[in-house]
Structures are given as structure tokens and as C-alpha cells.
Amino acid sequence: MEFEIFQSLGIALLLGLLVGLQREWDKHPLAGIRTFTLITLLGAISALLAEHFGGWILASSLVAVAASLVTGNLMHERGNEKAEPGQTTEIAALVMFGVGALLVAGYTLPAVVLGGATAVLLHLKNRLHSAIGKLSPDDVRAIFQFTLIALVILPLLPNRTYGPFDVLNPYKIWLMVVLIVAIGMSGYLAYRMLGARGGTILGGLLGGLISSTATTVSYARQSAAHPQARGAAALAIVVASTIVLLRIGIEVAVVSRGLLDVLVPPMIVISLFLVGISAVLFFRMRQADAELPTHTNPSQLKPAMVFGGLYALVLLLIALVDDRYGSEAIYGAAVISGLTDVDALTLSVAELVNQQRVVDDIAWRAIFIGMLSNLAFKAGIAGVLGGRKLFAVVGPVFAATIGLGTLIVLFWP
């Protein structure tokens, strides 16, 4: 018992020193390394005494700390007319008091994480303000639209199946929408933070996360308008299609962990092939830098609803094909649905694996076929919008990838 008490007090001491160090380094006049350490220890001691004498001790200690902070802040402002407004240090002190109490209550890991996160937030003040300052109104709108999609709409949907074949679950369908929008948002925010400085490789990487099809369209148009950027555009298109494999892996990992184990080995083969092709294009065919294409907000409600409808349609189509014609007929559905959106196909097949309607061996092949079908569609886009010379680069690359993928589908054990 005494060891656990000393352990909690020791961790409280270290966390208080950590946050206090940051405030001392930042030269905040109200509270520094000693004050924060003592406040955290007071929280731990108060929680310890509250176990024996009642919770009023913890409450009164918290009130005393708050009163001391208010008094110190008022005295500082009266003596310094240039004092900067803000209550960050005061709130941080109250948080650390709570961290000390959490440690004694037995919530060691949450307390350590909370204390460390507090120190990091305090230290990253300037960087956070700078990053927020770079956000445009569209970026802020995108963040709150994602909040609407993920935290408002999703919890309201019923978590039960409806319709024919008992496969349409509104909650799970919208959960897949949240997953796709989250992947797109991560790429979109990285794009907005880094801008055009990252060059062609970054354009392909972020484009693959946001939308490889949209990236292909954008770079194909750039290639047609600026022929000197053809090599860079081809590189970005291939890189974006390579990142699609990572995107597929993330989706399967979230929805069906067992299917991922079967999918990864053949996926690695295709990935290494495309990475090698990308390296060749990077070193031999880069003629000029292409600008990053303009990506739209991936969290708009209307596209999210369209994807949700498409996902439900593909889910229903594959269940229908499986029921009427057998599992192997799913491959034909994969060719059609994979042309425009491989995400809906991947998530649908993975969900059907979870429901034990499709076996792993057929599922990963269907995903592969959909991915290859999507490559053929993007090769056509590159040729139509980018012209013959862009297609002369992208077409053979995607044709070779489709050939390798076909061999894998046919002969992989």
C-alpha cells in the first residue's frame, strides 16, 4: 500500500516538474516549475486524504488552488500594465491538480497521458496558432463538416440490418462513409498545410489519399496544357495509384482484420512493382515540376451521401450475385463496380467477409480485380484528357500492372 502511494506521488512529482519546466522555460510569471510541481502534488495528497476524510477535502483544495491563481493573476495585472490576457497557465494548473488526483485514484495511464499532453500543448502554442492561422474558411468548414458526419449523424443511425439479404445496416454504412472521409481529410489537411512545396511526389501521395481518380484527371489536364510537365504528371498519377493500395489496406484493416492477412502478401507484390516503376519515372522521366492540383473539400455532405448510397448499392449487388449465381460471379460485379470507385467495392466485400457470406479467397481476388479495373479506367482518363504522349507513359505502366495482377489472381495459391 505504501509503495503504491509513493509511486503515485513520485509520478505526480515528475509530471508536475515536466509541465512546470515548460512554463518556466516560457518565462510565465504566474507559475513555474516549483508551483506546478506543488499543485500536482497537492492534487495527489488531497485525493489521498479524501479517501479517509471525505471528498470535501479534494473540493476545498481545488477551490483554494483556483483562488490562489485568481489572486496571483490579479496582482500581476495590477503591477504590469502590459500583461498579456489569457488563462492558459491557470487552466493548466487546475488540470495538473486533477492529474495528481487521478494518480491516487488509480488511473495512472490516463493521468500520465493527460499530463504529457498538457505539456506538449503548452509547448506547441506558437506552432498551433500558426497552423490555425493558415486555415482558410473552406478548411474550417471542412473540419466542422467532418464533425457533422462523424459525431452527429453517425450516432443517430440505427445499428441493425434492413432490406433484402439482410446486409443493409445504416450505422455500418455510414461508418464506412466516416472512414473514407477521414482518410480523405487527412490527405486534404496535409495538402493545405504543406502546399505546393512538396512537389510531384507529394502531389501523388496526397492525391492517392484524397482521390486517385481526381488526381489522374487533374494531372492529365495539366499535361495537356503544359507538355513540358508530362513526365512529372505521369509520375504523380502512378504514385497516386500506388497509394491506393495503402488506402485499400487501411480500409480492410479497419473492417475485416482476418481478410487483411490474406490480402497483404499479393498486395505487397503489386506495391513493390509500382514503387519500382515510380522510382524509374522519378529518376529518368521527370521533365519539369508540376503544380499540385486543387483538391476539393472531401467532407462535403452531398458526396458523402453519394458514397454511402454507392457503398450500399455495391453491398447489395454483391450479395445478390452471390445468392443467385455463386461466389465466383462476384468477380464480374467487381469489374463493373471497381471502374469508378474501388473503395465501395473493398468495404462491401470486407463487410460480407465479416458476415461469412464470402470466403477470404474469393474476397481478396474480388478486391484485386476491382483495383485492376480501376487502373484501366484511369489509364483511359489519362489518354483522353492528357493526350497520346501521356498515355504512352501511363498506359504501358498500368497495362503491365494489370497483367501482373491478373497472373496473381489466377495463380496465387
GUSEMI-137304 format. One line per 4 residues: number of its first residue (from 1); for each residue x, y, z of N, C-alpha, C. Coordinates in steps of 0.1 Angstrom, whole numbers, always signed. Layout:
N
NUM	X Y Z X Y Z X Y Z  ... .
! end
This chain:
413
1	+8 -12 +0 +0 +0 +0 +9 +13 +0  +18 +13 +9 +27 +25 +10 +35 +26 -3  +39 +15 -9 +46 +16 -22 +38 +22 -33  +25 +19 -34 +16 +24 -44 +14 +39 -41 .
5	+14 +43 -28 +12 +58 -25 +25 +65 -30  +36 +60 -27 +49 +67 -31 +50 +67 -46  +46 +56 -52 +46 +56 -67 +37 +67 -73  +25 +68 -68 +16 +79 -73 +22 +93 -70 .
9	+27 +95 -58 +33 +108 -55 +46 +110 -64  +53 +100 -66 +65 +102 -75 +62 +106 -89  +51 +99 -95 +47 +102 -108 +41 +116 -109  +34 +120 -98 +28 +134 -97 +40 +144 -97 .
13	+50 +141 -89 +62 +150 -89 +68 +151 -103  +70 +140 -110 +76 +141 -123 +68 +148 -133  +55 +146 -133 +46 +153 -142 +45 +167 -139  +44 +171 -127 +45 +185 -123 +57 +192 -127 .
17	+69 +185 -125 +81 +191 -130 +81 +193 -145  +76 +183 -152 +75 +184 -167 +68 +196 -172  +55 +198 -167 +47 +209 -171 +53 +222 -166  +58 +222 -153 +64 +234 -148 +76 +238 -155 .
21	+84 +228 -160 +96 +231 -168 +92 +239 -180  +81 +235 -187 +77 +242 -199 +73 +257 -195  +65 +258 -185 +61 +272 -181 +73 +280 -177  +82 +274 -170 +94 +282 -165 +103 +286 -177 .
25	+104 +277 -187 +112 +280 -199 +105 +291 -207  +91 +291 -207 +84 +301 -214 +83 +314 -206  +90 +314 -194 +91 +326 -186 +77 +332 -182  +68 +323 -179 +55 +328 -174 +56 +332 -160 .
29	+52 +345 -157 +54 +350 -143 +45 +344 -132  +34 +338 -136 +24 +334 -126 +28 +321 -119  +32 +311 -127 +36 +298 -122 +47 +292 -130  +56 +286 -122 +68 +280 -129 +70 +265 -125 .
33	+82 +261 -125 +85 +247 -122 +81 +242 -108  +83 +251 -98 +80 +247 -84 +65 +248 -82  +59 +258 -87 +44 +260 -84 +36 +248 -91  +40 +245 -103 +32 +234 -110 +35 +221 -103 .
37	+47 +218 -98 +50 +206 -91 +42 +205 -78  +42 +216 -71 +34 +216 -58 +19 +214 -60  +14 +221 -71 +0 +219 -73 -4 +205 -77  +4 +198 -85 +2 +184 -88 +3 +175 -76 .
41	+13 +178 -68 +14 +170 -55 +2 +173 -46  -3 +185 -46 -14 +189 -37 -27 +181 -42  -28 +180 -55 -39 +172 -60 -39 +158 -56  -27 +152 -56 -25 +138 -52 -27 +136 -37 .
45	-22 +145 -29 -24 +145 -14 -38 +146 -11  -45 +156 -17 -59 +158 -14 -68 +146 -17  -65 +140 -29 -72 +128 -32 -70 +117 -22  -57 +116 -18 -54 +106 -8 -61 +108 +5 .
49	-61 +120 +10 -68 +123 +22 -83 +122 +21  -89 +125 +9 -103 +123 +6 -108 +109 +8  -99 +99 +6 -103 +85 +8 -106 +82 +23  -101 +90 +32 -102 +88 +46 -112 +98 +53 .
53	-112 +110 +48 -119 +121 +55 -131 +127 +46  -132 +122 +34 -144 +127 +26 -139 +136 +15  -148 +136 +5 -145 +144 -8 -144 +159 -6  -149 +164 +5 -148 +178 +7 -134 +184 +8 .
57	-125 +175 +12 -111 +180 +12 -106 +182 -2  -109 +173 -11 -105 +174 -25 -111 +187 -31  -124 +189 -29 -131 +200 -34 -126 +213 -29  -123 +214 -16 -118 +226 -10 -104 +229 -14 .
61	-96 +219 -17 -82 +221 -22 -83 +227 -36  -92 +222 -44 -93 +227 -58 -98 +241 -57  -107 +245 -49 -112 +259 -47 -100 +268 -43  -92 +263 -33 -81 +270 -28 -70 +273 -39 .
65	-68 +263 -47 -58 +265 -58 -64 +275 -68  -77 +274 -72 -83 +283 -81 -82 +298 -75  -85 +299 -62 -85 +312 -56 -71 +318 -56  -61 +310 -54 -47 +314 -54 -43 +319 -68 .
69	-47 +312 -78 -44 +315 -92 -50 +329 -95  -63 +330 -91 -70 +343 -95 -63 +354 -88  -60 +353 -75 -53 +363 -67 -40 +367 -73  -32 +357 -77 -19 +359 -83 -20 +366 -96 .
73	-30 +362 -104 -32 +368 -117 -36 +383 -116  -45 +386 -106 -49 +400 -104 -38 +409 -100  -29 +403 -91 -18 +411 -86 -8 +413 -97  -6 +403 -105 +3 +405 -117 -2 +416 -126 .
77	-15 +415 -129 -20 +425 -139 -20 +439 -134  -22 +441 -120 -21 +454 -115 -7 +460 -115  +3 +451 -113 +17 +456 -113 +23 +456 -127  +16 +451 -137 +22 +451 -151 +11 +454 -160 .
81	+11 +467 -165 +0 +471 -174 +1 +464 -188  +13 +459 -191 +15 +452 -204 +12 +437 -203  +6 +433 -192 +4 +419 -191 -5 +413 -202  -2 +402 -207 -9 +396 -218 -22 +389 -212 .
85	-33 +391 -218 -45 +384 -213 -45 +369 -217  -52 +361 -210 -53 +347 -213 -52 +339 -200  -58 +327 -200 -59 +319 -188 -53 +305 -190  -44 +304 -200 -39 +291 -203 -31 +285 -191 .
89	-23 +293 -185 -15 +287 -173 -24 +284 -162  -34 +292 -159 -43 +289 -148 -51 +276 -150  -56 +275 -162 -63 +262 -166 -54 +250 -165  -42 +252 -170 -32 +241 -170 -29 +237 -155 .
93	-28 +247 -146 -26 +244 -132 -37 +235 -126  -50 +239 -130 -61 +231 -125 -61 +217 -131  -57 +216 -143 -56 +203 -149 -46 +194 -142  -35 +200 -139 -24 +192 -132 -28 +189 -118 .
97	-37 +197 -111 -42 +193 -99 -51 +180 -100  -59 +180 -111 -67 +169 -114 -59 +157 -117  -47 +159 -124 -38 +148 -128 -33 +141 -115  -29 +149 -105 -24 +144 -93 -35 +135 -86 .
101	-48 +140 -86 -59 +133 -80 -61 +120 -88  -60 +120 -101 -62 +108 -109 -52 +97 -105  -40 +101 -103 -29 +91 -100 -33 +84 -87  -37 +91 -77 -41 +84 -64 -53 +76 -66 .
105	-62 +80 -75 -74 +72 -77 -72 +59 -85  -59 +57 -90 -56 +45 -97 -56 +46 -112  -59 +58 -117 -59 +60 -132 -46 +65 -136  -36 +56 -135 -22 +60 -137 -19 +63 -152 .
109	-23 +54 -161 -21 +57 -175 -28 +69 -181  -41 +71 -178 -48 +83 -182 -41 +96 -177  -37 +95 -164 -31 +107 -158 -17 +110 -165  -9 +100 -168 +4 +102 -174 +1 +108 -188 .
113	-8 +102 -196 -11 +107 -209 -16 +121 -209  -25 +124 -199 -30 +138 -198 -20 +148 -194  -11 +144 -185 +0 +153 -181 +10 +156 -192  +13 +145 -199 +22 +147 -211 +16 +155 -222 .
117	+3 +153 -224 -4 +160 -235 -5 +175 -231  -7 +178 -218 -7 +192 -213 +6 +199 -216  +17 +192 -213 +30 +198 -215 +32 +201 -230  +28 +191 -238 +30 +193 -253 +22 +204 -258 .
121	+9 +205 -254 +0 +216 -258 +6 +230 -255  +11 +231 -243 +17 +243 -238 +29 +247 -247  +37 +237 -250 +49 +239 -257 +47 +243 -272  +36 +237 -277 +33 +239 -292 +24 +251 -294 .
125	+23 +260 -285 +15 +272 -286 +16 +279 -299  +29 +283 -302 +31 +292 -314 +28 +284 -327  +32 +271 -327 +30 +263 -339 +15 +260 -341  +8 +258 -330 -6 +256 -332 -13 +269 -337 .
129	-10 +280 -332 -15 +293 -336 -12 +295 -351  +1 +292 -354 +5 +294 -368 -3 +285 -378  -4 +272 -374 -12 +263 -382 -26 +267 -384  -32 +272 -373 -46 +276 -374 -48 +288 -383 .
133	-37 +297 -382 -37 +309 -390 -37 +306 -405  -32 +295 -409 -31 +291 -423 -44 +285 -428  -53 +282 -419 -65 +276 -424 -74 +286 -430  -80 +283 -442 -89 +291 -448 -103 +289 -443 .
137	-113 +297 -447 -127 +294 -443 -132 +281 -448  -127 +277 -460 -131 +264 -465 -125 +252 -457  -113 +254 -452 -106 +244 -443 -114 +242 -430  -118 +253 -424 -125 +253 -412 -139 +246 -414 .
141	-145 +250 -426 -158 +244 -429 -156 +228 -431  -145 +224 -437 -143 +210 -439 -142 +203 -426  -135 +209 -416 -133 +202 -403 -147 +201 -396  -155 +211 -397 -168 +210 -390 -178 +201 -397 .
145	-177 +201 -411 -185 +192 -418 -181 +177 -415  -168 +174 -413 -164 +161 -409 -170 +158 -395  -170 +168 -386 -176 +166 -373 -191 +163 -374  -198 +169 -383 -212 +166 -385 -214 +152 -390 .
149	-205 +148 -399 -206 +134 -405 -203 +124 -394  -192 +126 -387 -187 +116 -378 -194 +116 -364  -196 +127 -358 -201 +128 -344 -215 +132 -342  -222 +136 -353 -236 +140 -352 -245 +130 -359 .
153	-242 +127 -372 -251 +118 -379 -249 +104 -375  -236 +99 -374 -234 +85 -372 -241 +80 -359  -240 +87 -347 -246 +81 -335 -261 +80 -336  -267 +88 -345 -282 +88 -346 -288 +77 -355 .
157	-279 +70 -362 -284 +60 -371 -286 +46 -364  -296 +39 -368 -299 +26 -361 -288 +15 -365  -284 +8 -356 -274 -3 -358 -281 -16 -359  -288 -18 -370 -295 -30 -373 -296 -32 -388 .
161	-299 -44 -393 -299 -46 -407 -313 -45 -413  -314 -41 -425 -327 -39 -432 -326 -45 -446  -338 -46 -453 -338 -49 -467 -335 -63 -471  -334 -66 -484 -332 -80 -489 -318 -84 -485 .
165	-316 -97 -483 -304 -104 -480 -298 -99 -466  -305 -90 -459 -302 -87 -445 -287 -81 -444  -284 -72 -454 -270 -67 -454 -269 -52 -452  -280 -45 -453 -280 -31 -452 -282 -26 -438 .
169	-271 -22 -432 -271 -16 -418 -268 -2 -419  -277 +7 -416 -275 +22 -418 -262 +27 -410  -261 +22 -398 -250 +26 -389 -236 +22 -396  -235 +9 -400 -223 +4 -406 -220 +11 -419 .
173	-231 +13 -427 -229 +20 -440 -223 +34 -438  -229 +41 -428 -223 +55 -426 -210 +54 -419  -207 +44 -412 -194 +42 -406 -183 +41 -417  -186 +34 -428 -177 +33 -439 -175 +47 -445 .
177	-186 +55 -446 -185 +69 -451 -175 +77 -442  -177 +75 -429 -168 +83 -420 -153 +78 -422  -151 +65 -424 -137 +61 -427 -131 +67 -439  -139 +67 -450 -134 +72 -463 -132 +87 -462 .
181	-141 +94 -456 -139 +109 -454 -127 +112 -445  -125 +104 -435 -114 +106 -426 -100 +104 -433  -99 +94 -442 -87 +92 -450 -85 +104 -459  -96 +108 -466 -95 +120 -475 -92 +133 -467 .
185	-97 +134 -455 -95 +146 -447 -80 +147 -443  -74 +136 -440 -60 +136 -436 -51 +140 -447  -54 +135 -459 -47 +140 -471 -49 +154 -474  -62 +159 -473 -66 +172 -476 -59 +182 -467 .
189	-59 +179 -454 -52 +189 -444 -37 +189 -446  -31 +177 -449 -17 +177 -452 -14 +185 -464  -22 +184 -474 -21 +192 -487 -22 +207 -484  -32 +211 -475 -33 +225 -472 -22 +230 -463 .
193	-16 +222 -455 -5 +226 -446 +8 +227 -454  +10 +218 -463 +23 +217 -470 +23 +225 -483  +11 +227 -489 +10 +234 -502 +18 +228 -513  +23 +236 -522 +30 +231 -534 +45 +229 -532 .
197	+49 +231 -519 +64 +230 -517 +68 +215 -519  +59 +206 -517 +64 +192 -517 +66 +186 -530  +61 +193 -541 +64 +188 -554 +55 +177 -559  +60 +170 -569 +53 +160 -576 +50 +148 -568 .
201	+60 +143 -561 +58 +131 -552 +47 +134 -542  +48 +145 -535 +37 +149 -526 +24 +149 -532  +23 +155 -544 +11 +156 -551 +5 +142 -553  +13 +132 -557 +8 +118 -559 +4 +112 -546 .
205	+12 +114 -535 +9 +108 -522 -4 +113 -517  -6 +126 -517 -18 +132 -511 -30 +129 -520  -27 +129 -533 -38 +126 -543 -43 +112 -541  -34 +102 -538 -39 +89 -536 -47 +87 -524 .
209	-44 +95 -513 -52 +95 -501 -66 +102 -503  -66 +113 -511 -78 +120 -513 -87 +114 -523  -81 +112 -536 -89 +106 -547 -79 +104 -558  -75 +91 -561 -66 +89 -572 -72 +92 -585 .
213	-85 +90 -587 -92 +93 -599 -92 +108 -602  -95 +116 -592 -95 +131 -593 -81 +135 -596  -71 +129 -590 -57 +133 -592 -53 +130 -606  -57 +118 -612 -54 +115 -625 -60 +125 -635 .
217	-73 +129 -632 -79 +139 -641 -72 +152 -640  -68 +157 -628 -61 +170 -627 -47 +170 -634  -40 +160 -632 -26 +159 -638 -27 +157 -653  -37 +150 -657 -38 +148 -672 -41 +161 -678 .
221	-50 +169 -672 -53 +182 -678 -40 +191 -678  -32 +190 -667 -20 +198 -666 -11 +194 -677  -10 +181 -680 -1 +176 -690 -5 +181 -704  -18 +182 -706 -23 +187 -719 -20 +202 -721 .
225	-21 +209 -710 -19 +224 -710 -4 +227 -710  +4 +219 -704 +18 +222 -702 +26 +209 -706  +29 +207 -718 +35 +195 -723 +49 +192 -716  +56 +203 -711 +69 +201 -705 +67 +195 -691 .
229	+55 +194 -686 +53 +188 -673 +48 +174 -674  +48 +168 -686 +43 +155 -688 +49 +144 -680  +62 +144 -679 +69 +134 -671 +65 +135 -656  +64 +147 -651 +60 +149 -637 +46 +145 -635 .
233	+37 +148 -644 +23 +144 -643 +21 +129 -643  +29 +122 -652 +28 +107 -652 +33 +101 -639  +44 +107 -634 +49 +102 -621 +38 +104 -610  +32 +115 -609 +22 +118 -599 +10 +108 -600 .
237	+6 +105 -613 -5 +96 -615 -2 +82 -610  +10 +78 -613 +14 +64 -609 +16 +63 -594  +21 +74 -588 +23 +74 -573 +9 +74 -566  +0 +82 -572 -13 +82 -566 -20 +68 -566 .
241	-18 +61 -577 -24 +48 -579 -17 +38 -570  -4 +40 -567 +3 +32 -557 -2 +33 -543  -5 +46 -539 -10 +49 -526 -24 +43 -524  -31 +41 -535 -44 +34 -534 -43 +21 -527 .
245	-32 +14 -529 -30 +1 -523 -29 +2 -508  -23 +13 -503 -22 +16 -489 -36 +19 -484  -43 +27 -492 -57 +30 -488 -66 +18 -486  -65 +9 -496 -72 -4 -495 -68 -12 -483 .
249	-55 -12 -480 -51 -19 -468 -56 -13 -455  -57 +0 -454 -63 +6 -443 -78 +3 -441  -85 +3 -452 -99 +0 -452 -102 -14 -447  -94 -23 -453 -96 -37 -449 -92 -40 -435 .
253	-81 -33 -430 -77 -35 -416 -87 -30 -407  -95 -20 -410 -105 -15 -401 -117 -23 -401  -121 -29 -413 -134 -36 -414 -132 -51 -411  -121 -57 -417 -120 -72 -416 -105 -75 -414 .
257	-101 -76 -401 -87 -79 -398 -82 -92 -404  -91 -102 -404 -87 -115 -409 -85 -115 -424  -93 -108 -432 -91 -107 -446 -77 -100 -449  -73 -91 -441 -61 -84 -443 -49 -93 -444 .
261	-49 -103 -435 -38 -113 -435 -36 -120 -448  -48 -123 -455 -48 -129 -468 -44 -120 -479  -48 -107 -478 -47 -97 -488 -33 -92 -489  -26 -91 -478 -13 -84 -477 -2 -90 -486 .
265	+0 -103 -486 +11 -109 -495 +10 -105 -509  -1 -108 -516 -2 -104 -530 -2 -89 -532  -7 -81 -522 -7 -67 -523 +7 -61 -523  +16 -68 -515 +30 -64 -514 +37 -65 -528 .
269	+34 -76 -535 +40 -78 -548 +36 -67 -557  +23 -63 -558 +19 -53 -567 +25 -39 -562  +25 -37 -549 +31 -25 -544 +46 -23 -548  +54 -33 -546 +68 -33 -549 +70 -30 -564 .
273	+61 -36 -572 +62 -34 -587 +59 -19 -590  +49 -13 -584 +45 +1 -587 +55 +10 -581  +61 +7 -569 +71 +16 -563 +83 +16 -572  +87 +4 -578 +98 +4 -587 +96 +12 -599 .
277	+84 +11 -605 +81 +19 -617 +81 +34 -613  +76 +37 -602 +76 +51 -597 +91 +57 -596  +100 +48 -591 +114 +52 -590 +120 +54 -603  +117 +46 -613 +122 +47 -626 +117 +60 -632 .
281	+104 +63 -631 +99 +76 -636 +105 +88 -629  +107 +86 -616 +113 +98 -609 +127 +101 -614  +135 +91 -616 +149 +94 -620 +151 +96 -635  +142 +90 -643 +145 +91 -658 +135 +100 -666 .
285	+123 +101 -661 +114 +108 -669 +109 +121 -664  +113 +126 -653 +109 +138 -647 +114 +150 -656  +106 +157 -663 +110 +167 -672 +108 +181 -665  +98 +182 -657 +96 +195 -651 +87 +193 -639 .
289	+87 +203 -630 +78 +202 -618 +64 +206 -622  +55 +198 -617 +40 +201 -620 +35 +207 -607  +26 +216 -608 +19 +221 -596 +9 +211 -590  +8 +212 -577 -2 +204 -571 -16 +208 -576 .
293	-24 +198 -579 -38 +202 -584 -46 +207 -572  -57 +214 -575 -66 +219 -564 -75 +208 -560  -75 +204 -547 -83 +194 -542 -95 +200 -535  -107 +195 -537 -119 +200 -531 -120 +194 -517 .
297	-129 +200 -509 -132 +196 -495 -137 +182 -496  -131 +172 -489 -136 +158 -490 -147 +155 -480  -150 +164 -472 -160 +162 -461 -174 +168 -465  -176 +172 -477 -189 +178 -481 -200 +167 -479 .
301	-212 +171 -474 -222 +162 -471 -228 +155 -483  -230 +162 -494 -236 +155 -506 -227 +144 -511  -214 +146 -514 -205 +135 -518 -205 +123 -508  -206 +127 -495 -206 +116 -485 -218 +108 -486 .
305	-229 +114 -489 -242 +107 -490 -242 +99 -503  -236 +104 -514 -235 +97 -526 -226 +84 -524  -215 +86 -517 -206 +74 -515 -214 +64 -506  -221 +69 -496 -229 +59 -488 -239 +51 -496 .
309	-246 +58 -505 -255 +52 -514 -248 +42 -523  -236 +46 -529 -229 +37 -537 -224 +24 -530  -219 +27 -518 -215 +15 -510 -226 +6 -507  -238 +11 -503 -249 +2 -501 -253 -5 -513 .
313	-253 +2 -525 -257 -5 -537 -247 -16 -541  -234 -14 -539 -224 -24 -542 -226 -36 -533  -228 -33 -520 -230 -43 -510 -242 -52 -514  -253 -45 -518 -265 -53 -522 -263 -60 -535 .
317	-255 -54 -544 -252 -61 -557 -244 -74 -555  -234 -73 -547 -225 -84 -545 -233 -95 -537  -241 -91 -528 -249 -101 -520 -259 -108 -530  -265 -100 -539 -274 -106 -549 -267 -116 -558 .
321	-256 -111 -563 -248 -120 -573 -244 -133 -566  -240 -132 -553 -235 -144 -546 -247 -153 -543  -259 -147 -541 -271 -156 -538 -276 -162 -551  -276 -155 -562 -282 -160 -574 -272 -169 -583 .
325	-259 -165 -583 -250 -171 -592 -238 -177 -586  -236 -176 -573 -225 -182 -566 -214 -172 -564  -205 -175 -555 -195 -166 -551 -185 -161 -562  -182 -170 -571 -172 -167 -582 -178 -156 -591 .
329	-191 -155 -592 -197 -145 -601 -195 -131 -595  -190 -130 -583 -187 -117 -577 -176 -110 -585  -168 -118 -592 -157 -112 -599 -162 -102 -610  -173 -106 -617 -179 -98 -627 -184 -85 -621 .
333	-190 -86 -609 -195 -73 -602 -183 -65 -598  -172 -71 -595 -160 -63 -591 -155 -55 -603  -155 -61 -615 -150 -54 -626 -158 -41 -629  -171 -43 -628 -180 -31 -630 -179 -21 -619 .
337	-180 -25 -607 -180 -15 -596 -167 -9 -593  -156 -16 -597 -143 -11 -595 -139 +0 -605  -146 +1 -616 -142 +11 -626 -142 +25 -620  -152 +29 -613 -152 +42 -608 -149 +44 -593 .
341	-151 +34 -585 -148 +35 -571 -144 +22 -565  -131 +20 -562 -126 +8 -556 -129 +8 -541  -131 +19 -535 -134 +20 -520 -147 +13 -517  -157 +16 -524 -170 +10 -521 -169 -5 -523 .
345	-163 -10 -533 -161 -24 -535 -153 -31 -524  -142 -25 -520 -134 -30 -510 -141 -31 -497  -148 -21 -493 -155 -21 -480 -167 -30 -480  -174 -31 -492 -185 -41 -493 -181 -55 -492 .
349	-170 -59 -499 -165 -72 -498 -160 -76 -484  -153 -66 -478 -148 -69 -464 -159 -71 -454  -170 -63 -456 -181 -64 -447 -188 -78 -449  -189 -82 -462 -195 -95 -464 -187 -107 -459 .
353	-174 -105 -459 -165 -115 -452 -168 -116 -437  -170 -104 -431 -174 -104 -417 -187 -111 -414  -196 -110 -424 -209 -117 -422 -208 -132 -427  -196 -136 -431 -194 -150 -435 -202 -154 -448 .
357	-205 -144 -456 -212 -146 -469 -202 -148 -480  -190 -144 -478 -180 -145 -489 -167 -150 -482  -160 -160 -487 -148 -165 -482 -136 -156 -485  -126 -157 -477 -114 -149 -479 -108 -150 -493 .
361	-107 -162 -498 -100 -165 -510 -107 -157 -522  -120 -157 -522 -127 -150 -532 -127 -135 -530  -128 -131 -517 -128 -117 -513 -116 -109 -518  -104 -114 -515 -92 -107 -519 -90 -106 -534 .
365	-94 -117 -541 -94 -117 -555 -104 -106 -561  -115 -105 -555 -125 -96 -560 -120 -81 -558  -113 -79 -547 -107 -66 -544 -96 -63 -554  -88 -73 -557 -78 -71 -567 -83 -68 -581 .
369	-94 -75 -585 -100 -73 -598 -106 -59 -598  -112 -55 -588 -117 -41 -588 -106 -31 -589  -95 -33 -582 -84 -24 -583 -78 -23 -597  -77 -35 -603 -71 -36 -617 -81 -29 -627 .
373	-94 -31 -624 -104 -24 -633 -103 -9 -631  -100 -4 -619 -99 +10 -617 -86 +15 -624  -76 +8 -624 -64 +12 -632 -67 +13 -647  -74 +4 -652 -78 +5 -666 -86 +18 -669 .
377	-95 +21 -660 -103 +33 -661 -95 +45 -661  -85 +46 -652 -76 +58 -650 -67 +59 -662  -62 +48 -668 -54 +48 -680 -62 +55 -691  -75 +51 -692 -83 +57 -702 -85 +72 -700 .
381	-86 +76 -688 -87 +91 -684 -75 +98 -689  -63 +92 -685 -50 +98 -689 -49 +100 -704  -54 +90 -711 -53 +91 -726 -62 +101 -732  -75 +102 -727 -85 +111 -732 -81 +125 -729 .
385	-78 +128 -716 -76 +142 -712 -61 +146 -713  -52 +137 -712 -38 +141 -713 -31 +139 -727  -38 +132 -735 -32 +131 -749 -24 +118 -751  -20 +115 -763 -13 +103 -766 +0 +102 -759 .
389	+7 +113 -758 +21 +112 -752 +20 +108 -737  +11 +114 -730 +9 +110 -716 +5 +95 -715  -5 +91 -724 -9 +77 -724 +2 +68 -727  +12 +72 -735 +23 +64 -739 +32 +61 -727 .
393	+31 +69 -717 +38 +66 -704 +30 +58 -694  +18 +64 -692 +9 +58 -681 +3 +45 -686  -1 +44 -699 -7 +32 -704 +1 +19 -702  +13 +19 -707 +21 +7 -705 +24 +3 -691 .
397	+25 +13 -682 +27 +11 -668 +15 +4 -662  +3 +9 -665 -9 +3 -659 -12 -10 -666  -9 -11 -679 -11 -24 -686 -2 -35 -680  +10 -32 -677 +19 -42 -671 +14 -45 -657 .
401	+9 -35 -649 +4 -38 -636 -8 -47 -636  -17 -44 -646 -29 -52 -648 -25 -66 -652  -15 -68 -660 -10 -81 -664 -5 -89 -652  +3 -82 -644 +9 -89 -632 -2 -92 -622 .
405	-12 -83 -620 -23 -85 -611 -31 -97 -616  -33 -98 -629 -41 -109 -634 -35 -122 -632  -21 -123 -633 -14 -135 -630 -15 -139 -616  -15 -128 -607 -16 -131 -593 -30 -137 -589 .
409	-40 -130 -595 -54 -135 -593 -56 -150 -598  -50 -153 -609 -52 -166 -615 -44 -177 -608  -31 -174 -604 -22 -184 -600 -17 -183 -585  -21 -173 -578 -17 -172 -564 -24 -183 -556 .
413	-16 -190 -548 -22 -202 -541 -32 -198 -531 .
! end
